[in-house]
Amino acid sequence: MADEDPTVPIICEACGTETRVPLESLADTLERHNENRHDGEQIAQVDPEIADRIADLVADDLGLLEEE
């Protein structure tokens, strides 16, 4: 399992779908889905809970959450 690429959950409430895609193809998959199914409107997205957690980790890593 260590050889597998990390996957990210994406959801599309309009289509009622949820899936996991490899991190390396995330942007292309979202763009393709939204272009083909929703005329380019950004409907499908990374699971909001996961996106929030990633944002928190990045902010912490960059020191943005540290009090002065």
PQR file with spaces between the fields and no chain letter, atoms N, CA, C, O and H, PARSE charges and radii, in Angstrom:
ATOM       1  N    MET     1       0.792   -1.193    0.000 -0.4000 1.5000
ATOM       2  CA   MET     1       0.000    0.000    0.000 -0.0000 2.0000
ATOM       3  C    MET     1       0.840    1.265    0.000  0.5500 1.7000
ATOM       4  O    MET     1       0.365    2.317   -0.426 -0.5500 1.4000
ATOM       5  N    ALA     2       2.062    1.184    0.462 -0.4000 1.5000
ATOM       6  CA   ALA     2       2.916    2.353    0.520 -0.0000 2.0000
ATOM       7  C    ALA     2       3.240    2.876   -0.875  0.5500 1.7000
ATOM       8  O    ALA     2       3.603    4.042   -1.024 -0.5500 1.4000
ATOM       9  H    ALA     2       2.447    0.329    0.808  0.4000 1.0000
ATOM      10  N    ASP     3       3.114    2.031   -1.903 -0.4000 1.5000
ATOM      11  CA   ASP     3       3.398    2.435   -3.272 -0.0000 2.0000
ATOM      12  C    ASP     3       2.254    3.213   -3.906  0.5500 1.7000
ATOM      13  O    ASP     3       2.438    3.820   -4.960 -0.5500 1.4000
ATOM      14  H    ASP     3       2.819    1.083   -1.783  0.4000 1.0000
ATOM      15  N    GLU     4       1.081    3.208   -3.290 -0.4000 1.5000
ATOM      16  CA   GLU     4      -0.078    3.876   -3.864 -0.0000 2.0000
ATOM      17  C    GLU     4       0.025    5.385   -3.690  0.5500 1.7000
ATOM      18  O    GLU     4       0.518    5.879   -2.676 -0.5500 1.4000
ATOM      19  H    GLU     4       0.931    2.715   -2.433  0.4000 1.0000
ATOM      20  N    ASP     5      -0.454    6.109   -4.707 -0.4000 1.5000
ATOM      21  CA   ASP     5      -0.508    7.563   -4.610 -0.0000 2.0000
ATOM      22  C    ASP     5      -1.593    7.951   -3.622  0.5500 1.7000
ATOM      23  O    ASP     5      -2.612    7.267   -3.526 -0.5500 1.4000
ATOM      24  H    ASP     5      -0.855    5.708   -5.531  0.4000 1.0000
ATOM      25  N    PRO     6      -1.391    9.046   -2.880 -0.5600 1.5000
ATOM      26  CA   PRO     6      -2.453    9.494   -1.971  0.2800 2.0000
ATOM      27  C    PRO     6      -3.674    9.928   -2.788  0.5500 1.7000
ATOM      28  O    PRO     6      -3.547   10.458   -3.892 -0.5500 1.4000
ATOM      29  N    THR     7      -4.851    9.690   -2.221 -0.4000 1.5000
ATOM      30  CA   THR     7      -6.078   10.076   -2.906 -0.0000 2.0000
ATOM      31  C    THR     7      -6.810   11.140   -2.090  0.5500 1.7000
ATOM      32  O    THR     7      -6.635   11.257   -0.877 -0.5500 1.4000
ATOM      33  H    THR     7      -4.954    9.259   -1.325  0.4000 1.0000
ATOM      34  N    VAL     8      -7.627   11.903   -2.793 -0.4000 1.5000
ATOM      35  CA   VAL     8      -8.371   13.004   -2.192 -0.0000 2.0000
ATOM      36  C    VAL     8      -9.852   12.805   -2.511  0.5500 1.7000
ATOM      37  O    VAL     8     -10.198   12.521   -3.658 -0.5500 1.4000
ATOM      38  H    VAL     8      -7.769   11.808   -3.779  0.4000 1.0000
ATOM      39  N    PRO     9     -10.737   12.951   -1.510 -0.5600 1.5000
ATOM      40  CA   PRO     9     -12.163   12.803   -1.797  0.2800 2.0000
ATOM      41  C    PRO     9     -12.709   14.055   -2.476  0.5500 1.7000
ATOM      42  O    PRO     9     -12.458   15.177   -2.038 -0.5500 1.4000
ATOM      43  N    ILE    10     -13.463   13.838   -3.559 -0.4000 1.5000
ATOM      44  CA   ILE    10     -14.163   14.940   -4.202 -0.0000 2.0000
ATOM      45  C    ILE    10     -15.657   14.623   -4.198  0.5500 1.7000
ATOM      46  O    ILE    10     -16.069   13.466   -4.287 -0.5500 1.4000
ATOM      47  H    ILE    10     -13.667   12.926   -3.915  0.4000 1.0000
ATOM      48  N    ILE    11     -16.446   15.674   -4.093 -0.4000 1.5000
ATOM      49  CA   ILE    11     -17.891   15.491   -4.076 -0.0000 2.0000
ATOM      50  C    ILE    11     -18.544   16.427   -5.086  0.5500 1.7000
ATOM      51  O    ILE    11     -18.034   17.507   -5.385 -0.5500 1.4000
ATOM      52  H    ILE    11     -16.112   16.614   -4.020  0.4000 1.0000
ATOM      53  N    CYS    12     -19.670   15.986   -5.597 -0.4000 1.5000
ATOM      54  CA   CYS    12     -20.493   16.814   -6.470 -0.0000 2.0000
ATOM      55  C    CYS    12     -21.929   16.622   -6.009  0.5500 1.7000
ATOM      56  O    CYS    12     -22.578   15.625   -6.325 -0.5500 1.4000
ATOM      57  H    CYS    12     -20.084   15.108   -5.354  0.4000 1.0000
ATOM      58  N    GLU    13     -22.403   17.598   -5.257 -0.4000 1.5000
ATOM      59  CA   GLU    13     -23.761   17.500   -4.737 -0.0000 2.0000
ATOM      60  C    GLU    13     -24.795   17.545   -5.862  0.5500 1.7000
ATOM      61  O    GLU    13     -25.853   16.924   -5.752 -0.5500 1.4000
ATOM      62  H    GLU    13     -21.876   18.408   -5.001  0.4000 1.0000
ATOM      63  N    ALA    14     -24.504   18.267   -6.934 -0.4000 1.5000
ATOM      64  CA   ALA    14     -25.445   18.361   -8.052 -0.0000 2.0000
ATOM      65  C    ALA    14     -25.654   17.007   -8.722  0.5500 1.7000
ATOM      66  O    ALA    14     -26.765   16.687   -9.146 -0.5500 1.4000
ATOM      67  H    ALA    14     -23.645   18.771   -7.023  0.4000 1.0000
ATOM      68  N    CYS    15     -24.601   16.220   -8.817 -0.4000 1.5000
ATOM      69  CA   CYS    15     -24.687   14.897   -9.435 -0.0000 2.0000
ATOM      70  C    CYS    15     -24.969   13.800   -8.415  0.5500 1.7000
ATOM      71  O    CYS    15     -25.329   12.679   -8.774 -0.5500 1.4000
ATOM      72  H    CYS    15     -23.699   16.480   -8.472  0.4000 1.0000
ATOM      73  N    GLY    16     -24.800   14.139   -7.136 -0.4000 1.5000
ATOM      74  CA   GLY    16     -24.972   13.136   -6.091 -0.0000 2.0000
ATOM      75  C    GLY    16     -23.849   12.125   -6.062  0.5500 1.7000
ATOM      76  O    GLY    16     -24.061   10.964   -5.711 -0.5500 1.4000
ATOM      77  H    GLY    16     -24.507   15.050   -6.845  0.4000 1.0000
ATOM      78  N    THR    17     -22.642   12.564   -6.432 -0.4000 1.5000
ATOM      79  CA   THR    17     -21.511   11.644   -6.476 -0.0000 2.0000
ATOM      80  C    THR    17     -20.428   12.037   -5.488  0.5500 1.7000
ATOM      81  O    THR    17     -20.262   13.205   -5.136 -0.5500 1.4000
ATOM      82  H    THR    17     -22.471   13.507   -6.717  0.4000 1.0000
ATOM      83  N    GLU    18     -19.704   11.028   -5.057 -0.4000 1.5000
ATOM      84  CA   GLU    18     -18.523   11.210   -4.216 -0.0000 2.0000
ATOM      85  C    GLU    18     -17.525   10.146   -4.633  0.5500 1.7000
ATOM      86  O    GLU    18     -17.880    8.977   -4.781 -0.5500 1.4000
ATOM      87  H    GLU    18     -19.838   10.079   -5.343  0.4000 1.0000
ATOM      88  N    THR    19     -16.283   10.550   -4.821 -0.4000 1.5000
ATOM      89  CA   THR    19     -15.248    9.615   -5.241 -0.0000 2.0000
ATOM      90  C    THR    19     -13.906   10.073   -4.696  0.5500 1.7000
ATOM      91  O    THR    19     -13.785   11.172   -4.155 -0.5500 1.4000
ATOM      92  H    THR    19     -15.994   11.500   -4.701  0.4000 1.0000
ATOM      93  N    ARG    20     -12.915    9.233   -4.843 -0.4000 1.5000
ATOM      94  CA   ARG    20     -11.545    9.585   -4.454 -0.0000 2.0000
ATOM      95  C    ARG    20     -10.696    9.505   -5.707  0.5500 1.7000
ATOM      96  O    ARG    20     -10.824    8.575   -6.503 -0.5500 1.4000
ATOM      97  H    ARG    20     -13.013    8.340   -5.282  0.4000 1.0000
ATOM      98  N    VAL    21      -9.825   10.492   -5.873 -0.4000 1.5000
ATOM      99  CA   VAL    21      -8.941   10.518   -7.031 -0.0000 2.0000
ATOM     100  C    VAL    21      -7.505   10.718   -6.554  0.5500 1.7000
ATOM     101  O    VAL    21      -7.280   11.311   -5.498 -0.5500 1.4000
ATOM     102  H    VAL    21      -9.721   11.248   -5.226  0.4000 1.0000
ATOM     103  N    PRO    22      -6.536   10.232   -7.319 -0.5600 1.5000
ATOM     104  CA   PRO    22      -5.141   10.457   -6.954  0.2800 2.0000
ATOM     105  C    PRO    22      -4.839   11.952   -6.886  0.5500 1.7000
ATOM     106  O    PRO    22      -5.327   12.727   -7.709 -0.5500 1.4000
ATOM     107  N    LEU    23      -4.051   12.342   -5.924 -0.4000 1.5000
ATOM     108  CA   LEU    23      -3.713   13.744   -5.723 -0.0000 2.0000
ATOM     109  C    LEU    23      -3.152   14.371   -6.992  0.5500 1.7000
ATOM     110  O    LEU    23      -3.473   15.514   -7.316 -0.5500 1.4000
ATOM     111  H    LEU    23      -3.655   11.712   -5.256  0.4000 1.0000
ATOM     112  N    GLU    24      -2.323   13.636   -7.703 -0.4000 1.5000
ATOM     113  CA   GLU    24      -1.681   14.193   -8.896 -0.0000 2.0000
ATOM     114  C    GLU    24      -2.670   14.510  -10.019  0.5500 1.7000
ATOM     115  O    GLU    24      -2.361   15.329  -10.884 -0.5500 1.4000
ATOM     116  H    GLU    24      -2.062   12.707   -7.439  0.4000 1.0000
ATOM     117  N    SER    25      -3.844   13.887  -10.029 -0.4000 1.5000
ATOM     118  CA   SER    25      -4.820   14.166  -11.091 -0.0000 2.0000
ATOM     119  C    SER    25      -6.035   14.951  -10.581  0.5500 1.7000
ATOM     120  O    SER    25      -7.020   15.103  -11.303 -0.5500 1.4000
ATOM     121  H    SER    25      -4.095   13.222   -9.326  0.4000 1.0000
ATOM     122  N    LEU    26      -5.969   15.445   -9.354 -0.4000 1.5000
ATOM     123  CA   LEU    26      -7.102   16.138   -8.738 -0.0000 2.0000
ATOM     124  C    LEU    26      -7.581   17.326   -9.571  0.5500 1.7000
ATOM     125  O    LEU    26      -8.759   17.397   -9.924 -0.5500 1.4000
ATOM     126  H    LEU    26      -5.169   15.322   -8.767  0.4000 1.0000
ATOM     127  N    ALA    27      -6.693   18.246   -9.886 -0.4000 1.5000
ATOM     128  CA   ALA    27      -7.097   19.461  -10.605 -0.0000 2.0000
ATOM     129  C    ALA    27      -7.706   19.126  -11.962  0.5500 1.7000
ATOM     130  O    ALA    27      -8.735   19.688  -12.337 -0.5500 1.4000
ATOM     131  H    ALA    27      -5.737   18.189   -9.599  0.4000 1.0000
ATOM     132  N    ASP    28      -7.074   18.211  -12.702 -0.4000 1.5000
ATOM     133  CA   ASP    28      -7.593   17.836  -14.021 -0.0000 2.0000
ATOM     134  C    ASP    28      -8.954   17.163  -13.916  0.5500 1.7000
ATOM     135  O    ASP    28      -9.840   17.423  -14.731 -0.5500 1.4000
ATOM     136  H    ASP    28      -6.238   17.755  -12.397  0.4000 1.0000
ATOM     137  N    THR    29      -9.126   16.303  -12.925 -0.4000 1.5000
ATOM     138  CA   THR    29     -10.396   15.596  -12.746 -0.0000 2.0000
ATOM     139  C    THR    29     -11.521   16.566  -12.419  0.5500 1.7000
ATOM     140  O    THR    29     -12.606   16.484  -12.994 -0.5500 1.4000
ATOM     141  H    THR    29      -8.406   16.091  -12.264  0.4000 1.0000
ATOM     142  N    LEU    30     -11.262   17.483  -11.496 -0.4000 1.5000
ATOM     143  CA   LEU    30     -12.289   18.472  -11.147 -0.0000 2.0000
ATOM     144  C    LEU    30     -12.641   19.349  -12.345  0.5500 1.7000
ATOM     145  O    LEU    30     -13.815   19.581  -12.634 -0.5500 1.4000
ATOM     146  H    LEU    30     -10.380   17.550  -11.028  0.4000 1.0000
ATOM     147  N    GLU    31     -11.611   19.831  -13.038 -0.4000 1.5000
ATOM     148  CA   GLU    31     -11.857   20.691  -14.198 -0.0000 2.0000
ATOM     149  C    GLU    31     -12.658   19.958  -15.271  0.5500 1.7000
ATOM     150  O    GLU    31     -13.606   20.511  -15.828 -0.5500 1.4000
ATOM     151  H    GLU    31     -10.658   19.642  -12.804  0.4000 1.0000
ATOM     152  N    ARG    32     -12.280   18.726  -15.559 -0.4000 1.5000
ATOM     153  CA   ARG    32     -12.968   17.943  -16.592 -0.0000 2.0000
ATOM     154  C    ARG    32     -14.426   17.687  -16.201  0.5500 1.7000
ATOM     155  O    ARG    32     -15.324   17.852  -17.027 -0.5500 1.4000
ATOM     156  H    ARG    32     -11.510   18.277  -15.107  0.4000 1.0000
ATOM     157  N    HIS    33     -14.669   17.285  -14.949 -0.4000 1.5000
ATOM     158  CA   HIS    33     -16.027   17.024  -14.500 -0.0000 2.0000
ATOM     159  C    HIS    33     -16.878   18.284  -14.601  0.5500 1.7000
ATOM     160  O    HIS    33     -17.975   18.258  -15.160 -0.5500 1.4000
ATOM     161  H    HIS    33     -13.940   17.151  -14.278  0.4000 1.0000
ATOM     162  N    ASN    34     -16.368   19.386  -14.059 -0.4000 1.5000
ATOM     163  CA   ASN    34     -17.143   20.625  -14.059 -0.0000 2.0000
ATOM     164  C    ASN    34     -17.373   21.150  -15.473  0.5500 1.7000
ATOM     165  O    ASN    34     -18.436   21.702  -15.760 -0.5500 1.4000
ATOM     166  H    ASN    34     -15.477   19.407  -13.606  0.4000 1.0000
ATOM     167  N    GLU    35     -16.401   20.987  -16.351 -0.4000 1.5000
ATOM     168  CA   GLU    35     -16.562   21.428  -17.740 -0.0000 2.0000
ATOM     169  C    GLU    35     -17.596   20.569  -18.460  0.5500 1.7000
ATOM     170  O    GLU    35     -18.462   21.095  -19.159 -0.5500 1.4000
ATOM     171  H    GLU    35     -15.538   20.539  -16.118  0.4000 1.0000
ATOM     172  N    ASN    36     -17.510   19.247  -18.294 -0.4000 1.5000
ATOM     173  CA   ASN    36     -18.408   18.337  -19.010 -0.0000 2.0000
ATOM     174  C    ASN    36     -19.819   18.298  -18.437  0.5500 1.7000
ATOM     175  O    ASN    36     -20.780   18.144  -19.191 -0.5500 1.4000
ATOM     176  H    ASN    36     -16.806   18.819  -17.726  0.4000 1.0000
ATOM     177  N    ARG    37     -19.964   18.431  -17.142 -0.4000 1.5000
ATOM     178  CA   ARG    37     -21.266   18.260  -16.496 -0.0000 2.0000
ATOM     179  C    ARG    37     -21.952   19.568  -16.103  0.5500 1.7000
ATOM     180  O    ARG    37     -23.177   19.623  -15.996 -0.5500 1.4000
ATOM     181  H    ARG    37     -19.183   18.556  -16.530  0.4000 1.0000
ATOM     182  N    HIS    38     -21.164   20.613  -15.891 -0.4000 1.5000
ATOM     183  CA   HIS    38     -21.740   21.837  -15.318 -0.0000 2.0000
ATOM     184  C    HIS    38     -21.330   23.100  -16.071  0.5500 1.7000
ATOM     185  O    HIS    38     -21.268   24.183  -15.489 -0.5500 1.4000
ATOM     186  H    HIS    38     -20.168   20.569  -15.978  0.4000 1.0000
ATOM     187  N    ASP    39     -21.047   22.958  -17.375 -0.4000 1.5000
ATOM     188  CA   ASP    39     -20.668   24.093  -18.225 -0.0000 2.0000
ATOM     189  C    ASP    39     -19.551   24.944  -17.620  0.5500 1.7000
ATOM     190  O    ASP    39     -19.539   26.165  -17.776 -0.5500 1.4000
ATOM     191  H    ASP    39     -21.097   22.079  -17.848  0.4000 1.0000
ATOM     192  N    GLY    40     -18.626   24.301  -16.941 -0.4000 1.5000
ATOM     193  CA   GLY    40     -17.470   24.995  -16.387 -0.0000 2.0000
ATOM     194  C    GLY    40     -17.682   25.595  -15.005  0.5500 1.7000
ATOM     195  O    GLY    40     -16.726   26.049  -14.377 -0.5500 1.4000
ATOM     196  H    GLY    40     -18.635   23.309  -16.815  0.4000 1.0000
ATOM     197  N    GLU    41     -18.925   25.606  -14.520 -0.4000 1.5000
ATOM     198  CA   GLU    41     -19.187   26.141  -13.180 -0.0000 2.0000
ATOM     199  C    GLU    41     -18.550   25.222  -12.143  0.5500 1.7000
ATOM     200  O    GLU    41     -18.618   24.000  -12.273 -0.5500 1.4000
ATOM     201  H    GLU    41     -19.702   25.237  -15.031  0.4000 1.0000
ATOM     202  N    GLN    42     -17.936   25.798  -11.119 -0.4000 1.5000
ATOM     203  CA   GLN    42     -17.193   25.036  -10.115 -0.0000 2.0000
ATOM     204  C    GLN    42     -18.153   24.394   -9.100  0.5500 1.7000
ATOM     205  O    GLN    42     -18.319   24.894   -7.987 -0.5500 1.4000
ATOM     206  H    GLN    42     -17.882   26.791  -11.013  0.4000 1.0000
ATOM     207  N    ILE    43     -18.775   23.291   -9.497 -0.4000 1.5000
ATOM     208  CA   ILE    43     -19.733   22.584   -8.647 -0.0000 2.0000
ATOM     209  C    ILE    43     -19.033   21.467   -7.870  0.5500 1.7000
ATOM     210  O    ILE    43     -19.094   21.426   -6.641 -0.5500 1.4000
ATOM     211  H    ILE    43     -18.641   22.885  -10.401  0.4000 1.0000
ATOM     212  N    ALA    44     -18.369   20.562   -8.595 -0.4000 1.5000
ATOM     213  CA   ALA    44     -17.616   19.491   -7.935 -0.0000 2.0000
ATOM     214  C    ALA    44     -16.426   20.121   -7.241  0.5500 1.7000
ATOM     215  O    ALA    44     -15.828   21.067   -7.752 -0.5500 1.4000
ATOM     216  H    ALA    44     -18.320   20.595   -9.593  0.4000 1.0000
ATOM     217  N    GLN    45     -16.082   19.591   -6.067 -0.4000 1.5000
ATOM     218  CA   GLN    45     -15.008   20.177   -5.276 -0.0000 2.0000
ATOM     219  C    GLN    45     -14.409   19.144   -4.343  0.5500 1.7000
ATOM     220  O    GLN    45     -14.976   18.074   -4.119 -0.5500 1.4000
ATOM     221  H    GLN    45     -16.568   18.822   -5.651  0.4000 1.0000
ATOM     222  N    VAL    46     -13.245   19.492   -3.800 -0.4000 1.5000
ATOM     223  CA   VAL    46     -12.662   18.666   -2.745 -0.0000 2.0000
ATOM     224  C    VAL    46     -13.626   18.704   -1.564  0.5500 1.7000
ATOM     225  O    VAL    46     -14.197   19.751   -1.258 -0.5500 1.4000
ATOM     226  H    VAL    46     -12.785   20.361   -3.981  0.4000 1.0000
ATOM     227  N    ASP    47     -13.806   17.577   -0.908 -0.4000 1.5000
ATOM     228  CA   ASP    47     -14.671   17.515    0.272 -0.0000 2.0000
ATOM     229  C    ASP    47     -14.312   18.695    1.181  0.5500 1.7000
ATOM     230  O    ASP    47     -13.162   18.817    1.603 -0.5500 1.4000
ATOM     231  H    ASP    47     -13.342   16.726   -1.156  0.4000 1.0000
ATOM     232  N    PRO    48     -15.287   19.568    1.487 -0.5600 1.5000
ATOM     233  CA   PRO    48     -14.998   20.779    2.264  0.2800 2.0000
ATOM     234  C    PRO    48     -14.309   20.524    3.608  0.5500 1.7000
ATOM     235  O    PRO    48     -13.467   21.322    4.021 -0.5500 1.4000
ATOM     236  N    GLU    49     -14.638   19.455    4.282 -0.4000 1.5000
ATOM     237  CA   GLU    49     -13.975   19.149    5.553 -0.0000 2.0000
ATOM     238  C    GLU    49     -12.492   18.869    5.345  0.5500 1.7000
ATOM     239  O    GLU    49     -11.657   19.289    6.146 -0.5500 1.4000
ATOM     240  H    GLU    49     -15.322   18.807    3.946  0.4000 1.0000
ATOM     241  N    ILE    50     -12.171   18.165    4.279 -0.4000 1.5000
ATOM     242  CA   ILE    50     -10.779   17.855    3.965 -0.0000 2.0000
ATOM     243  C    ILE    50     -10.057   19.139    3.536  0.5500 1.7000
ATOM     244  O    ILE    50      -8.927   19.386    3.958 -0.5500 1.4000
ATOM     245  H    ILE    50     -12.849   17.823    3.628  0.4000 1.0000
ATOM     246  N    ALA    51     -10.702   19.945    2.706 -0.4000 1.5000
ATOM     247  CA   ALA    51     -10.087   21.197    2.252 -0.0000 2.0000
ATOM     248  C    ALA    51      -9.787   22.115    3.436  0.5500 1.7000
ATOM     249  O    ALA    51      -8.725   22.736    3.483 -0.5500 1.4000
ATOM     250  H    ALA    51     -11.620   19.744    2.364  0.4000 1.0000
ATOM     251  N    ASP    52     -10.709   22.206    4.387 -0.4000 1.5000
ATOM     252  CA   ASP    52     -10.478   23.034    5.580 -0.0000 2.0000
ATOM     253  C    ASP    52      -9.304   22.508    6.390  0.5500 1.7000
ATOM     254  O    ASP    52      -8.483   23.286    6.875 -0.5500 1.4000
ATOM     255  H    ASP    52     -11.572   21.702    4.349  0.4000 1.0000
ATOM     256  N    ARG    53      -9.224   21.208    6.537 -0.4000 1.5000
ATOM     257  CA   ARG    53      -8.129   20.602    7.319 -0.0000 2.0000
ATOM     258  C    ARG    53      -6.779   20.846    6.642  0.5500 1.7000
ATOM     259  O    ARG    53      -5.790   21.155    7.306 -0.5500 1.4000
ATOM     260  H    ARG    53      -9.891   20.576    6.143  0.4000 1.0000
ATOM     261  N    ILE    54      -6.749   20.704    5.317 -0.4000 1.5000
ATOM     262  CA   ILE    54      -5.515   20.963    4.572 -0.0000 2.0000
ATOM     263  C    ILE    54      -5.106   22.424    4.726  0.5500 1.7000
ATOM     264  O    ILE    54      -3.929   22.722    4.926 -0.5500 1.4000
ATOM     265  H    ILE    54      -7.552   20.452    4.777  0.4000 1.0000
ATOM     266  N    ALA    55      -6.069   23.332    4.635 -0.4000 1.5000
ATOM     267  CA   ALA    55      -5.775   24.761    4.805 -0.0000 2.0000
ATOM     268  C    ALA    55      -5.200   25.034    6.188  0.5500 1.7000
ATOM     269  O    ALA    55      -4.260   25.817    6.322 -0.5500 1.4000
ATOM     270  H    ALA    55      -7.026   23.090    4.473  0.4000 1.0000
ATOM     271  N    ASP    56      -5.751   24.400    7.214 -0.4000 1.5000
ATOM     272  CA   ASP    56      -5.234   24.572    8.574 -0.0000 2.0000
ATOM     273  C    ASP    56      -3.795   24.061    8.688  0.5500 1.7000
ATOM     274  O    ASP    56      -2.953   24.711    9.307 -0.5500 1.4000
ATOM     275  H    ASP    56      -6.515   23.764    7.105  0.4000 1.0000
ATOM     276  N    LEU    57      -3.516   22.902    8.095 -0.4000 1.5000
ATOM     277  CA   LEU    57      -2.171   22.338    8.153 -0.0000 2.0000
ATOM     278  C    LEU    57      -1.159   23.238    7.440  0.5500 1.7000
ATOM     279  O    LEU    57      -0.046   23.437    7.927 -0.5500 1.4000
ATOM     280  H    LEU    57      -4.200   22.374    7.592  0.4000 1.0000
ATOM     281  N    VAL    58      -1.549   23.773    6.296 -0.4000 1.5000
ATOM     282  CA   VAL    58      -0.652   24.662    5.547 -0.0000 2.0000
ATOM     283  C    VAL    58      -0.416   25.947    6.328  0.5500 1.7000
ATOM     284  O    VAL    58       0.721   26.409    6.430 -0.5500 1.4000
ATOM     285  H    VAL    58      -2.453   23.611    5.900  0.4000 1.0000
ATOM     286  N    ALA    59      -1.477   26.528    6.879 -0.4000 1.5000
ATOM     287  CA   ALA    59      -1.332   27.759    7.664 -0.0000 2.0000
ATOM     288  C    ALA    59      -0.428   27.529    8.865  0.5500 1.7000
ATOM     289  O    ALA    59       0.402   28.379    9.187 -0.5500 1.4000
ATOM     290  H    ALA    59      -2.400   26.152    6.796  0.4000 1.0000
ATOM     291  N    ASP    60      -0.581   26.393    9.527 -0.4000 1.5000
ATOM     292  CA   ASP    60       0.262   26.070   10.675 -0.0000 2.0000
ATOM     293  C    ASP    60       1.712   25.897   10.225  0.5500 1.7000
ATOM     294  O    ASP    60       2.628   26.392   10.881 -0.5500 1.4000
ATOM     295  H    ASP    60      -1.255   25.703    9.265  0.4000 1.0000
ATOM     296  N    ASP    61       1.922   25.202    9.114 -0.4000 1.5000
ATOM     297  CA   ASP    61       3.258   24.975    8.588 -0.0000 2.0000
ATOM     298  C    ASP    61       3.953   26.293    8.216  0.5500 1.7000
ATOM     299  O    ASP    61       5.167   26.432    8.373 -0.5500 1.4000
ATOM     300  H    ASP    61       1.178   24.800    8.581  0.4000 1.0000
ATOM     301  N    LEU    62       3.176   27.243    7.729 -0.4000 1.5000
ATOM     302  CA   LEU    62       3.731   28.546    7.341 -0.0000 2.0000
ATOM     303  C    LEU    62       3.845   29.507    8.513  0.5500 1.7000
ATOM     304  O    LEU    62       4.346   30.621    8.363 -0.5500 1.4000
ATOM     305  H    LEU    62       2.190   27.130    7.602  0.4000 1.0000
ATOM     306  N    GLY    63       3.381   29.076    9.678 -0.4000 1.5000
ATOM     307  CA   GLY    63       3.457   29.924   10.863 -0.0000 2.0000
ATOM     308  C    GLY    63       2.403   31.006   10.922  0.5500 1.7000
ATOM     309  O    GLY    63       2.542   31.968   11.678 -0.5500 1.4000
ATOM     310  H    GLY    63       2.974   28.171    9.800  0.4000 1.0000
ATOM     311  N    LEU    64       1.346   30.863   10.131 -0.4000 1.5000
ATOM     312  CA   LEU    64       0.313   31.885   10.072 -0.0000 2.0000
ATOM     313  C    LEU    64      -0.616   31.860   11.282  0.5500 1.7000
ATOM     314  O    LEU    64      -1.342   32.824   11.525 -0.5500 1.4000
ATOM     315  H    LEU    64       1.233   30.082    9.517  0.4000 1.0000
ATOM     316  N    LEU    65      -0.600   30.773   12.035 -0.4000 1.5000
ATOM     317  CA   LEU    65      -1.486   30.646   13.187 -0.0000 2.0000
ATOM     318  C    LEU    65      -0.799   30.976   14.491  0.5500 1.7000
ATOM     319  O    LEU    65      -1.419   30.943   15.554 -0.5500 1.4000
ATOM     320  H    LEU    65      -0.010   29.990   11.838  0.4000 1.0000
ATOM     321  N    GLU    66       0.482   31.295   14.413 -0.4000 1.5000
ATOM     322  CA   GLU    66       1.235   31.613   15.631 -0.0000 2.0000
ATOM     323  C    GLU    66       0.898   33.016   16.112  0.5500 1.7000
ATOM     324  O    GLU    66       0.784   33.950   15.319 -0.5500 1.4000
ATOM     325  H    GLU    66       0.986   31.322   13.549  0.4000 1.0000
ATOM     326  N    GLU    67       0.743   33.145   17.418 -0.4000 1.5000
ATOM     327  CA   GLU    67       0.504   34.460   18.002 -0.0000 2.0000
ATOM     328  C    GLU    67       1.835   35.134   18.220  0.5500 1.7000
ATOM     329  O    GLU    67       2.826   34.492   18.568 -0.5500 1.4000
ATOM     330  H    GLU    67       0.836   32.386   18.062  0.4000 1.0000
ATOM     331  N    GLU    68       1.846   36.441   18.011 -0.4000 1.5000
ATOM     332  CA   GLU    68       3.103   37.193   18.189 -0.0000 2.0000
ATOM     333  C    GLU    68       3.257   37.649   19.611  0.5500 1.7000
ATOM     334  O    GLU    68       4.249   38.294   19.949 -0.5500 1.4000
ATOM     335  H    GLU    68       1.040   36.963   17.728  0.4000 1.0000
